[in-house]
Amino acid sequence: MKPLKFTKNTEDGTASLYLDDNEIYASDEYGNLGVEKEFPIVDGKVSLIWLSTGGTACPAMFMFVVARQDSLPLITTEFGNCSDIPTITNNKDKITVALPGNPAQTWVFDLNNFKLSEKQ
């Protein structure tokens, strides 16, 4: 099995994310994006992606991408409070992204059913 590889293209001011050679995400709202952290799963990986407008008002938003061999990628909705200082933990069943700020936010990605939710 070849490894699943993300690349990005931001040449035209649009942030695009590619899995291998296939575009899986594009946004003209964000001018840049990248992989914050990756987590291995059976037959693939879960990646936390950061998105940026390039301005200082909202440095970063995030989304998760689930990439598996022989399966279409799964992409969550964009989430966050504009903080670009996430604290990321993984306990094998879930990935938690804590974002400081006012208000602070904590997001949980369940690795059993690939669902994202905000922790209240």
N, CA, C and O atoms as a printed pandas DataFrame, in Angstrom:
     atom_number atom_name residue_name chain_id  residue_number  x_coord  y_coord  z_coord
0              1         N          MET        A               1    0.834   -1.183    0.000
1              2        CA          MET        A               1    0.000    0.000    0.000
2              3         C          MET        A               1    0.879    1.245    0.000
3              4         O          MET        A               1    1.793    1.378    0.813
4              5         N          LYS        A               2    0.589    2.141   -0.913
5              6        CA          LYS        A               2    1.346    3.392   -0.918
6              7         C          LYS        A               2    0.785    4.335    0.139
7              8         O          LYS        A               2   -0.413    4.301    0.417
8              9         N          PRO        A               3    1.630    5.178    0.733
9             10        CA          PRO        A               3    1.146    6.109    1.757
10            11         C          PRO        A               3    0.237    7.173    1.143
11            12         O          PRO        A               3    0.447    7.605    0.009
12            13         N          LEU        A               4   -0.763    7.583    1.899
13            14        CA          LEU        A               4   -1.654    8.662    1.482
14            15         C          LEU        A               4   -0.923    9.974    1.709
15            16         O          LEU        A               4   -0.383   10.211    2.790
16            17         N          LYS        A               5   -0.903   10.838    0.680
17            18        CA          LYS        A               5   -0.102   12.051    0.742
18            19         C          LYS        A               5   -0.956   13.281    0.468
19            20         O          LYS        A               5   -1.700   13.333   -0.511
20            21         N          PHE        A               6   -0.835   14.278    1.357
21            22        CA          PHE        A               6   -1.510   15.558    1.155
22            23         C          PHE        A               6   -0.547   16.549    0.529
23            24         O          PHE        A               6    0.625   16.604    0.899
24            25         N          THR        A               7   -1.042   17.333   -0.420
25            26        CA          THR        A               7   -0.308   18.467   -0.950
26            27         C          THR        A               7   -1.275   19.642   -0.995
27            28         O          THR        A               7   -2.490   19.458   -0.910
28            29         N          LYS        A               8   -0.737   20.842   -1.130
29            30        CA          LYS        A               8   -1.596   22.021   -1.192
30            31         C          LYS        A               8   -1.199   22.888   -2.362
31            32         O          LYS        A               8   -0.070   22.825   -2.851
32            33         N          ASN        A               9   -2.140   23.696   -2.804
33            34        CA          ASN        A               9   -1.889   24.668   -3.851
34            35         C          ASN        A               9   -2.558   25.964   -3.423
35            36         O          ASN        A               9   -3.765   25.984   -3.184
36            37         N          THR        A              10   -1.795   27.045   -3.323
37            38        CA          THR        A              10   -2.353   28.337   -2.943
38            39         C          THR        A              10   -1.918   29.433   -3.916
39            40         O          THR        A              10   -1.960   30.618   -3.585
40            41         N          GLU        A              11   -1.503   29.032   -5.106
41            42        CA          GLU        A              11   -0.948   29.987   -6.071
42            43         C          GLU        A              11   -1.936   31.056   -6.526
43            44         O          GLU        A              11   -1.535   32.197   -6.755
44            45         N          ASP        A              12   -3.212   30.719   -6.663
45            46        CA          ASP        A              12   -4.187   31.676   -7.191
46            47         C          ASP        A              12   -4.992   32.374   -6.098
47            48         O          ASP        A              12   -6.008   33.004   -6.389
48            49         N          GLY        A              13   -4.543   32.269   -4.827
49            50        CA          GLY        A              13   -5.282   32.885   -3.732
50            51         C          GLY        A              13   -6.360   31.997   -3.168
51            52         O          GLY        A              13   -7.005   32.354   -2.181
52            53         N          THR        A              14   -6.571   30.844   -3.775
53            54        CA          THR        A              14   -7.510   29.848   -3.290
54            55         C          THR        A              14   -6.720   28.731   -2.631
55            56         O          THR        A              14   -5.741   28.241   -3.194
56            57         N          ALA        A              15   -7.138   28.331   -1.448
57            58        CA          ALA        A              15   -6.468   27.222   -0.766
58            59         C          ALA        A              15   -7.091   25.917   -1.228
59            60         O          ALA        A              15   -8.299   25.723   -1.087
60            61         N          SER        A              16   -6.294   25.030   -1.771
61            62        CA          SER        A              16   -6.761   23.723   -2.232
62            63         C          SER        A              16   -5.941   22.632   -1.558
63            64         O          SER        A              16   -4.728   22.761   -1.394
64            65         N          LEU        A              17   -6.614   21.565   -1.174
65            66        CA          LEU        A              17   -5.960   20.420   -0.551
66            67         C          LEU        A              17   -6.151   19.216   -1.459
67            68         O          LEU        A              17   -7.260   18.922   -1.904
68            69         N          TYR        A              18   -5.055   18.530   -1.722
69            70        CA          TYR        A              18   -5.067   17.352   -2.588
70            71         C          TYR        A              18   -4.697   16.126   -1.775
71            72         O          TYR        A              18   -3.799   16.179   -0.935
72            73         N          LEU        A              19   -5.385   15.026   -2.024
73            74        CA          LEU        A              19   -5.012   13.727   -1.483
74            75         C          LEU        A              19   -4.481   12.936   -2.656
75            76         O          LEU        A              19   -5.211   12.643   -3.604
76            77         N          ASP        A              20   -3.205   12.589   -2.590
77            78        CA          ASP        A              20   -2.502   12.038   -3.740
78            79         C          ASP        A              20   -2.620   13.065   -4.869
79            80         O          ASP        A              20   -2.111   14.174   -4.710
80            81         N          ASP        A              21   -3.255   12.763   -5.982
81            82        CA          ASP        A              21   -3.371   13.738   -7.071
82            83         C          ASP        A              21   -4.776   14.308   -7.231
83            84         O          ASP        A              21   -5.053   15.001   -8.210
84            85         N          ASN        A              22   -5.665   14.027   -6.282
85            86        CA          ASN        A              22   -7.062   14.440   -6.404
86            87         C          ASN        A              22   -7.388   15.587   -5.451
87            88         O          ASN        A              22   -7.132   15.505   -4.250
88            89         N          GLU        A              23   -7.961   16.665   -6.013
89            90        CA          GLU        A              23   -8.383   17.774   -5.165
90            91         C          GLU        A              23   -9.562   17.320   -4.322
91            92         O          GLU        A              23  -10.560   16.829   -4.850
92            93         N          ILE        A              24   -9.443   17.489   -2.980
93            94        CA          ILE        A              24  -10.531   17.078   -2.096
94            95         C          ILE        A              24  -11.166   18.259   -1.366
95            96         O          ILE        A              24  -12.230   18.121   -0.763
96            97         N          TYR        A              25  -10.506   19.432   -1.422
97            98        CA          TYR        A              25  -11.041   20.603   -0.740
98            99         C          TYR        A              25  -10.495   21.846   -1.425
99           100         O          TYR        A              25   -9.320   21.900   -1.790
100          101         N          ALA        A              26  -11.354   22.843   -1.597
101          102        CA          ALA        A              26  -10.923   24.133   -2.136
102          103         C          ALA        A              26  -11.780   25.221   -1.501
103          104         O          ALA        A              26  -12.980   25.042   -1.292
104          105         N          SER        A              27  -11.144   26.356   -1.198
105          106        CA          SER        A              27  -11.862   27.470   -0.599
106          107         C          SER        A              27  -11.230   28.777   -1.039
107          108         O          SER        A              27  -10.012   28.942   -0.960
108          109         N          ASP        A              28  -12.056   29.710   -1.505
109          110        CA          ASP        A              28  -11.533   31.036   -1.817
110          111         C          ASP        A              28  -11.593   31.945   -0.581
111          112         O          ASP        A              28  -11.128   33.084   -0.624
112          113         N          GLU        A              29  -12.165   31.438    0.521
113          114        CA          GLU        A              29  -12.207   32.179    1.782
114          115         C          GLU        A              29  -10.848   32.142    2.486
115          116         O          GLU        A              29  -10.478   33.084    3.187
116          117         N          TYR        A              30  -10.115   31.051    2.295
117          118        CA          TYR        A              30   -8.814   30.884    2.939
118          119         C          TYR        A              30   -7.708   30.959    1.903
119          120         O          TYR        A              30   -7.848   30.433    0.798
120          121         N          GLY        A              31   -6.613   31.611    2.255
121          122        CA          GLY        A              31   -5.501   31.747    1.333
122          123         C          GLY        A              31   -4.389   30.754    1.573
123          124         O          GLY        A              31   -3.467   30.639    0.765
124          125         N          ASN        A              32   -4.470   30.025    2.690
125          126        CA          ASN        A              32   -3.417   29.074    3.006
126          127         C          ASN        A              32   -3.981   27.979    3.895
127          128         O          ASN        A              32   -4.979   28.173    4.588
128          129         N          LEU        A              33   -3.328   26.829    3.864
129          130        CA          LEU        A              33   -3.712   25.714    4.714
130          131         C          LEU        A              33   -2.525   24.787    4.868
131          132         O          LEU        A              33   -1.549   24.882    4.125
132          133         N          GLY        A              34   -2.613   23.894    5.833
133          134        CA          GLY        A              34   -1.542   22.933    6.047
134          135         C          GLY        A              34   -1.951   21.875    7.046
135          136         O          GLY        A              34   -2.997   21.980    7.686
136          137         N          VAL        A              35   -1.130   20.867    7.174
137          138        CA          VAL        A              35   -1.387   19.781    8.108
138          139         C          VAL        A              35   -0.794   20.163    9.464
139          140         O          VAL        A              35    0.417   20.351    9.586
140          141         N          GLU        A              36   -1.641   20.276   10.470
141          142        CA          GLU        A              36   -1.193   20.580   11.838
142          143         C          GLU        A              36   -0.629   19.335   12.514
143          144         O          GLU        A              36    0.437   19.380   13.129
144          145         N          LYS        A              37   -1.360   18.211   12.395
145          146        CA          LYS        A              37   -0.935   16.962   13.024
146          147         C          LYS        A              37   -1.668   15.798   12.360
147          148         O          LYS        A              37   -2.801   15.943   11.902
148          149         N          GLU        A              38   -0.998   14.634   12.315
149          150        CA          GLU        A              38   -1.605   13.441   11.722
150          151         C          GLU        A              38   -1.617   12.299   12.733
151          152         O          GLU        A              38   -0.734   12.179   13.582
152          153         N          PHE        A              39   -2.649   11.465   12.610
153          154        CA          PHE        A              39   -2.840   10.332   13.498
154          155         C          PHE        A              39   -3.111    9.091   12.656
155          156         O          PHE        A              39   -4.033    9.105   11.840
156          157         N          PRO        A              40   -2.335    8.013   12.827
157          158        CA          PRO        A              40   -2.579    6.805   12.045
158          159         C          PRO        A              40   -3.839    6.082   12.510
159          160         O          PRO        A              40   -4.137    6.025   13.703
160          161         N          ILE        A              41   -4.576    5.529   11.539
161          162        CA          ILE        A              41   -5.719    4.660   11.803
162          163         C          ILE        A              41   -5.572    3.448   10.891
163          164         O          ILE        A              41   -4.680    3.414   10.043
164          165         N          VAL        A              42   -6.436    2.461   11.059
165          166        CA          VAL        A              42   -6.396    1.284   10.201
166          167         C          VAL        A              42   -6.601    1.715    8.750
167          168         O          VAL        A              42   -7.579    2.397    8.442
168          169         N          ASP        A              43   -5.703    1.329    7.868
169          170        CA          ASP        A              43   -5.779    1.633    6.427
170          171         C          ASP        A              43   -5.692    3.111    6.094
171          172         O          ASP        A              43   -6.130    3.508    5.014
172          173         N          GLY        A              44   -5.144    3.949    6.977
173          174        CA          GLY        A              44   -5.053    5.356    6.611
174          175         C          GLY        A              44   -4.608    6.248    7.743
175          176         O          GLY        A              44   -3.799    5.866    8.588
176          177         N          LYS        A              45   -5.172    7.477    7.736
177          178        CA          LYS        A              45   -4.802    8.461    8.744
178          179         C          LYS        A              45   -5.905    9.491    8.906
179          180         O          LYS        A              45   -6.733    9.689    8.016
180          181         N          VAL        A              46   -5.898   10.143   10.062
181          182        CA          VAL        A              46   -6.750   11.290   10.337
182          183         C          VAL        A              46   -5.809   12.482   10.459
183          184         O          VAL        A              46   -4.829   12.428   11.203
184          185         N          SER        A              47   -6.099   13.541    9.743
185          186        CA          SER        A              47   -5.245   14.725    9.755
186          187         C          SER        A              47   -6.034   15.934   10.236
187          188         O          SER        A              47   -7.167   16.169    9.816
188          189         N          LEU        A              48   -5.409   16.691   11.124
189          190        CA          LEU        A              48   -5.963   17.970   11.545
190          191         C          LEU        A              48   -5.359   19.023   10.629
191          192         O          LEU        A              48   -4.141   19.199   10.591
192          193         N          ILE        A              49   -6.214   19.718    9.895
193          194        CA          ILE        A              49   -5.796   20.706    8.903
194          195         C          ILE        A              49   -6.078   22.106    9.443
195          196         O          ILE        A              49   -7.168   22.362    9.954
196          197         N          TRP        A              50   -5.095   23.024    9.333
197          198        CA          TRP        A              50   -5.333   24.422    9.688
198          199         C          TRP        A              50   -5.627   25.206    8.418
199          200         O          TRP        A              50   -5.099   24.912    7.345
200          201         N          LEU        A              51   -6.474   26.200    8.566
201          202        CA          LEU        A              51   -6.888   27.064    7.464
202          203         C          LEU        A              51   -6.657   28.506    7.882
203          204         O          LEU        A              51   -6.943   28.871    9.022
204          205         N          SER        A              52   -6.141   29.335    6.971
205          206        CA          SER        A              52   -5.840   30.712    7.315
206          207         C          SER        A              52   -6.254   31.664    6.201
207          208         O          SER        A              52   -6.088   31.372    5.016
208          209         N          THR        A              53   -6.797   32.811    6.607
209          210        CA          THR        A              53   -7.136   33.853    5.640
210          211         C          THR        A              53   -5.905   34.679    5.291
211          212         O          THR        A              53   -5.898   35.405    4.297
212          213         N          GLY        A              54   -4.868   34.566    6.108
213          214        CA          GLY        A              54   -3.663   35.362    5.912
214          215         C          GLY        A              54   -3.676   36.650    6.705
215          216         O          GLY        A              54   -2.674   37.363    6.762
216          217         N          GLY        A              55   -4.817   36.953    7.322
217          218        CA          GLY        A              55   -4.917   38.171    8.129
218          219         C          GLY        A              55   -4.670   37.887    9.596
219          220         O          GLY        A              55   -4.487   36.738    9.997
220          221         N          THR        A              56   -4.666   38.953   10.399
221          222        CA          THR        A              56   -4.427   38.798   11.827
222          223         C          THR        A              56   -5.715   38.728   12.643
223          224         O          THR        A              56   -5.678   38.356   13.815
224          225         N          ALA        A              57   -6.853   39.078   12.045
225          226        CA          ALA        A              57   -8.117   39.061   12.783
226          227         C          ALA        A              57   -8.531   37.646   13.167
227          228         O          ALA        A              57   -9.095   37.436   14.241
228          229         N          CYS        A              58   -8.258   36.677   12.303
229          230        CA          CYS        A              58   -8.595   35.278   12.579
230          231         C          CYS        A              58   -7.465   34.409   12.029
231          232         O          CYS        A              58   -7.537   33.945   10.892
232          233         N          PRO        A              59   -6.411   34.186   12.840
233          234        CA          PRO        A              59   -5.233   33.476   12.341
234          235         C          PRO        A              59   -5.483   32.053   11.843
235          236         O          PRO        A              59   -4.842   31.617   10.887
236          237         N          ALA        A              60   -6.413   31.315   12.482
237          238        CA          ALA        A              60   -6.584   29.923   12.053
238          239         C          ALA        A              60   -7.964   29.373   12.390
239          240         O          ALA        A              60   -8.560   29.701   13.416
240          241         N          MET        A              61   -8.438   28.539   11.503
241          242        CA          MET        A              61   -9.584   27.674   11.742
242          243         C          MET        A              61   -9.074   26.263   11.429
243          244         O          MET        A              61   -7.969   26.106   10.911
244          245         N          PHE        A              62   -9.867   25.251   11.739
245          246        CA          PHE        A              62   -9.406   23.875   11.579
246          247         C          PHE        A              62  -10.489   22.994   10.964
247          248         O          PHE        A              62  -11.666   23.353   10.945
248          249         N          MET        A              63  -10.071   21.844   10.467
249          250        CA          MET        A              63  -10.981   20.785   10.042
250          251         C          MET        A              63  -10.210   19.470   10.112
251          252         O          MET        A              63   -8.980   19.460   10.060
252          253         N          PHE        A              64  -10.931   18.375   10.229
253          254        CA          PHE        A              64  -10.325   17.050   10.179
254          255         C          PHE        A              64  -10.574   16.435    8.818
255          256         O          PHE        A              64  -11.632   16.633    8.221
256          257         N          VAL        A              65   -9.590   15.682    8.325
257          258        CA          VAL        A              65   -9.736   14.907    7.098
258          259         C          VAL        A              65   -9.377   13.466    7.435
259          260         O          VAL        A              65   -8.306   13.193    7.977
260          261         N          VAL        A              66  -10.287   12.542    7.109
261          262        CA          VAL        A              66  -10.040   11.116    7.272
262          263         C          VAL        A              66   -9.709   10.570    5.891
263          264         O          VAL        A              66  -10.530   10.635    4.977
264          265         N          ALA        A              67   -8.502   10.032    5.744
265          266        CA          ALA        A              67   -8.063    9.477    4.460
266          267         C          ALA        A              67   -7.763    7.991    4.669
267          268         O          ALA        A              67   -6.926    7.626    5.495
268          269         N          ARG        A              68   -8.464    7.134    3.903
269          270        CA          ARG        A              68   -8.263    5.695    4.003
270          271         C          ARG        A              68   -8.037    5.122    2.611
271          272         O          ARG        A              68   -8.525    5.654    1.614
272          273         N          GLN        A              69   -7.297    4.041    2.568
273          274        CA          GLN        A              69   -7.087    3.349    1.301
274          275         C          GLN        A              69   -8.448    2.863    0.783
275          276         O          GLN        A              69   -9.291    2.433    1.570
276          277         N          ASP        A              70   -8.661    2.930   -0.518
277          278        CA          ASP        A              70   -9.873    2.402   -1.167
278          279         C          ASP        A              70  -11.163    2.994   -0.610
279          280         O          ASP        A              70  -12.176    2.299   -0.536
280          281         N          SER        A              71  -11.142    4.261   -0.220
281          282        CA          SER        A              71  -12.330    4.914    0.305
282          283         C          SER        A              71  -12.240    6.406    0.000
283          284         O          SER        A              71  -11.149    6.972   -0.043
284          285         N          LEU        A              72  -13.375    7.027   -0.207
285          286        CA          LEU        A              72  -13.387    8.472   -0.407
286          287         C          LEU        A              72  -13.024    9.166    0.902
287          288         O          LEU        A              72  -13.370    8.663    1.971
288          289         N          PRO        A              73  -12.338   10.304    0.850
289          290        CA          PRO        A              73  -11.987   11.012    2.089
290          291         C          PRO        A              73  -13.225   11.605    2.753
291          292         O          PRO        A              73  -14.207   11.942    2.092
292          293         N          LEU        A              74  -13.152   11.721    4.054
293          294        CA          LEU        A              74  -14.198   12.359    4.841
294          295         C          LEU        A              74  -13.626   13.657    5.388
295          296         O          LEU        A              74  -12.540   13.666    5.969
296          297         N          ILE        A              75  -14.352   14.752    5.205
297          298        CA          ILE        A              75  -13.894   16.066    5.654
298          299         C          ILE        A              75  -14.956   16.650    6.572
299          300         O          ILE        A              75  -16.130   16.706    6.206
300          301         N          THR        A              76  -14.551   17.086    7.767
301          302        CA          THR        A              76  -15.503   17.701    8.689
302          303         C          THR        A              76  -15.757   19.153    8.282
303          304         O          THR        A              76  -15.096   19.690    7.393
304          305         N          THR        A              77  -16.703   19.758    8.937
305          306        CA          THR        A              77  -16.908   21.192    8.770
306          307         C          THR        A              77  -15.736   21.925    9.417
307          308         O          THR        A              77  -15.027   21.365   10.253
308          309         N          GLU        A              78  -15.544   23.156    9.031
309          310        CA          GLU        A              78  -14.506   23.984    9.631
310          311         C          GLU        A              78  -14.945   24.338   11.051
311          312         O          GLU        A              78  -16.127   24.566   11.306
312          313         N          PHE        A              79  -13.984   24.381   11.968
313          314        CA          PHE        A              79  -14.317   24.694   13.352
314          315         C          PHE        A              79  -13.208   25.527   13.979
315          316         O          PHE        A              79  -12.091   25.593   13.466
316          317         N          GLY        A              80  -13.541   26.163   15.103
317          318        CA          GLY        A              80  -12.546   26.911   15.861
318          319         C          GLY        A              80  -13.043   28.280   16.259
319          320         O          GLY        A              80  -14.138   28.702   15.886
320          321         N          ASN        A              81  -12.207   28.967   17.030
321          322        CA          ASN        A              81  -12.517   30.314   17.506
322          323         C          ASN        A              81  -11.466   31.326   17.048
323          324         O          ASN        A              81  -11.316   32.393   17.643
324          325         N          CYS        A              82  -10.745   30.979   15.991
325          326        CA          CYS        A              82   -9.695   31.792   15.387
326          327         C          CYS        A              82   -8.337   31.648   16.069
327          328         O          CYS        A              82   -7.355   32.213   15.587
328          329         N          SER        A              83   -8.252   30.914   17.169
329          330        CA          SER        A              83   -6.970   30.709   17.839
330          331         C          SER        A              83   -6.071   29.821   16.983
331          332         O          SER        A              83   -6.524   28.831   16.409
332          333         N          ASP        A              84   -4.800   30.185   16.906
333          334        CA          ASP        A              84   -3.837   29.366   16.177
334          335         C          ASP        A              84   -2.876   28.659   17.146
335          336         O          ASP        A              84   -1.759   28.295   16.779
336          337         N          ILE        A              85   -3.342   28.473   18.396
337          338        CA          ILE        A              85   -2.521   27.812   19.415
338          339         C          ILE        A              85   -3.297   26.617   19.987
339          340         O          ILE        A              85   -3.680   26.649   21.156
340          341         N          PRO        A              86   -3.535   25.574   19.199
341          342        CA          PRO        A              86   -4.299   24.432   19.710
342          343         C          PRO        A              86   -3.470   23.551   20.638
343          344         O          PRO        A              86   -2.261   23.397   20.459
344          345         N          THR        A              87   -4.141   22.978   21.631
345          346        CA          THR        A              87   -3.565   21.905   22.433
346          347         C          THR        A              87   -4.267   20.636   21.978
347          348         O          THR        A              87   -5.484   20.510   22.113
348          349         N          ILE        A              88   -3.500   19.697   21.441
349          350        CA          ILE        A              88   -4.066   18.514   20.794
350          351         C          ILE        A              88   -3.695   17.276   21.598
351          352         O          ILE        A              88   -2.521   17.048   21.892
352          353         N          THR        A              89   -4.703   16.474   21.954
353          354        CA          THR        A              89   -4.452   15.214   22.652
354          355         C          THR        A              89   -5.188   14.092   21.939
355          356         O          THR        A              89   -6.231   14.307   21.322
356          357         N          ASN        A              90   -4.630   12.896   22.034
357          358        CA          ASN        A              90   -5.219   11.715   21.398
358          359         C          ASN        A              90   -5.194   10.581   22.414
359          360         O          ASN        A              90   -4.129   10.206   22.904
360          361         N          ASN        A              91   -6.370   10.032   22.731
361          362        CA          ASN        A              91   -6.409    8.935   23.683
362          363         C          ASN        A              91   -6.827    7.614   23.022
363          364         O          ASN        A              91   -7.375    6.738   23.690
364          365         N          LYS        A              92   -6.577    7.470   21.749
365          366        CA          LYS        A              92   -6.872    6.280   20.934
366          367         C          LYS        A              92   -8.322    6.223   20.456
367          368         O          LYS        A              92   -8.568    5.745   19.349
368          369         N          ASP        A              93   -9.296    6.693   21.249
369          370        CA          ASP        A              93  -10.696    6.696   20.828
370          371         C          ASP        A              93  -11.151    8.058   20.330
371          372         O          ASP        A              93  -12.122    8.159   19.580
372          373         N          LYS        A              94  -10.449    9.108   20.749
373          374        CA          LYS        A              94  -10.851   10.451   20.340
374          375         C          LYS        A              94   -9.647   11.379   20.324
375          376         O          LYS        A              94   -8.668   11.188   21.046
376          377         N          ILE        A              95   -9.758   12.386   19.476
377          378        CA          ILE        A              95   -8.765   13.450   19.392
378          379         C          ILE        A              95   -9.437   14.701   19.940
379          380         O          ILE        A              95  -10.536   15.060   19.519
380          381         N          THR        A              96   -8.772   15.359   20.877
381          382        CA          THR        A              96   -9.318   16.569   21.473
382          383         C          THR        A              96   -8.461   17.760   21.065
383          384         O          THR        A              96   -7.233   17.719   21.142
384          385         N          VAL        A              97   -9.134   18.822   20.629
385          386        CA          VAL        A              97   -8.460   20.064   20.247
386          387         C          VAL        A              97   -9.001   21.164   21.154
387          388         O          VAL        A              97  -10.156   21.574   21.035
388          389         N          ALA        A              98   -8.148   21.634   22.062
389          390        CA          ALA        A              98   -8.522   22.719   22.975
390          391         C          ALA        A              98   -7.933   24.015   22.433
391          392         O          ALA        A              98   -6.742   24.096   22.134
392          393         N          LEU        A              99   -8.789   25.025   22.313
393          394        CA          LEU        A              99   -8.381   26.319   21.766
394          395         C          LEU        A              99   -8.575   27.408   22.817
395          396         O          LEU        A              99   -9.692   27.619   23.288
396          397         N          PRO        A             100   -7.485   28.110   23.194
397          398        CA          PRO        A             100   -7.642   29.205   24.153
398          399         C          PRO        A             100   -8.359   30.374   23.495
399          400         O          PRO        A             100   -8.442   30.455   22.269
400          401         N          GLY        A             101   -8.864   31.254   24.299
401          402        CA          GLY        A             101   -9.526   32.447   23.769
402          403         C          GLY        A             101  -10.682   32.858   24.642
403          404         O          GLY        A             101  -10.887   32.323   25.731
404          405         N          ASN        A             102  -11.437   33.823   24.141
405          406        CA          ASN        A             102  -12.598   34.296   24.866
406          407         C          ASN        A             102  -13.786   34.326   23.921
407          408         O          ASN        A             102  -13.980   35.322   23.223
408          409         N          PRO        A             103  -14.577   33.284   23.874
409          410        CA          PRO        A             103  -14.525   32.132   24.773
410          411         C          PRO        A             103  -13.575   31.046   24.263
411          412         O          PRO        A             103  -13.372   30.897   23.058
412          413         N          ALA        A             104  -13.006   30.300   25.190
413          414        CA          ALA        A             104  -12.203   29.131   24.839
414          415         C          ALA        A             104  -13.143   28.055   24.294
415          416         O          ALA        A             104  -14.328   28.028   24.629
416          417         N          GLN        A             105  -12.613   27.183   23.464
417          418        CA          GLN        A             105  -13.408   26.087   22.900
418          419         C          GLN        A             105  -12.623   24.784   23.007
419          420         O          GLN        A             105  -11.393   24.772   22.970
420          421         N          THR        A             106  -13.373   23.684   23.142
421          422        CA          THR        A             106  -12.785   22.354   23.085
422          423         C          THR        A             106  -13.618   21.527   22.117
423          424         O          THR        A             106  -14.836   21.417   22.259
424          425         N          TRP        A             107  -12.943   20.949   21.135
425          426        CA          TRP        A             107  -13.588   20.135   20.112
426          427         C          TRP        A             107  -13.100   18.703   20.237
427          428         O          TRP        A             107  -11.928   18.462   20.526
428          429         N          VAL        A             108  -14.009   17.744   20.015
429          430        CA          VAL        A             108  -13.680   16.332   20.147
430          431         C          VAL        A             108  -14.034   15.630   18.842
431          432         O          VAL        A             108  -15.147   15.755   18.330
432          433         N          PHE        A             109  -13.054   14.880   18.311
433          434        CA          PHE        A             109  -13.271   14.080   17.104
434          435         C          PHE        A             109  -13.249   12.616   17.519
435          436         O          PHE        A             109  -12.216   12.095   17.940
436          437         N          ASP        A             110  -14.406   11.954   17.397
437          438        CA          ASP        A             110  -14.560   10.554   17.793
438          439         C          ASP        A             110  -14.001    9.662   16.688
439          440         O          ASP        A             110  -14.487    9.693   15.558
440          441         N          LEU        A             111  -12.990    8.874   17.010
441          442        CA          LEU        A             111  -12.338    8.016   16.015
442          443         C          LEU        A             111  -13.117    6.740   15.720
443          444         O          LEU        A             111  -12.788    6.026   14.773
444          445         N          ASN        A             112  -14.147    6.440   16.515
445          446        CA          ASN        A             112  -14.961    5.250   16.251
446          447         C          ASN        A             112  -16.003    5.491   15.169
447          448         O          ASN        A             112  -16.292    4.603   14.366
448          449         N          ASN        A             113  -16.568    6.703   15.150
449          450        CA          ASN        A             113  -17.593    6.992   14.139
450          451         C          ASN        A             113  -17.273    8.236   13.306
451          452         O          ASN        A             113  -18.105    8.690   12.521
452          453         N          PHE        A             114  -16.053    8.790   13.481
453          454        CA          PHE        A             114  -15.594    9.946   12.716
454          455         C          PHE        A             114  -16.554   11.132   12.801
455          456         O          PHE        A             114  -16.904   11.738   11.789
456          457         N          LYS        A             115  -16.970   11.450   14.023
457          458        CA          LYS        A             115  -17.871   12.572   14.268
458          459         C          LYS        A             115  -17.168   13.649   15.081
459          460         O          LYS        A             115  -16.437   13.360   16.028
460          461         N          LEU        A             116  -17.404   14.894   14.691
461          462        CA          LEU        A             116  -16.844   16.055   15.379
462          463         C          LEU        A             116  -17.923   16.710   16.223
463          464         O          LEU        A             116  -19.047   16.899   15.758
464          465         N          SER        A             117  -17.590   17.059   17.460
465          466        CA          SER        A             117  -18.550   17.771   18.297
466          467         C          SER        A             117  -17.807   18.738   19.217
467          468         O          SER        A             117  -16.647   18.528   19.571
468          469         N          GLU        A             118  -18.514   19.801   19.589
469          470        CA          GLU        A             118  -17.931   20.756   20.528
470          471         C          GLU        A             118  -18.282   20.314   21.938
471          472         O          GLU        A             118  -19.438   20.018   22.239
472          473         N          LYS        A             119  -17.269   20.273   22.800
473          474        CA          LYS        A             119  -17.472   19.876   24.194
474          475         C          LYS        A             119  -18.008   21.080   24.947
475          476         O          LYS        A             119  -17.415   22.158   24.934
476          477         N          GLN        A             120  -19.115   20.879   25.590
477          478        CA          GLN        A             120  -19.772   21.997   26.326
478          479         C          GLN        A             120  -19.313   22.042   27.747
479          480         O          GLN        A             120  -19.751   22.903   28.510
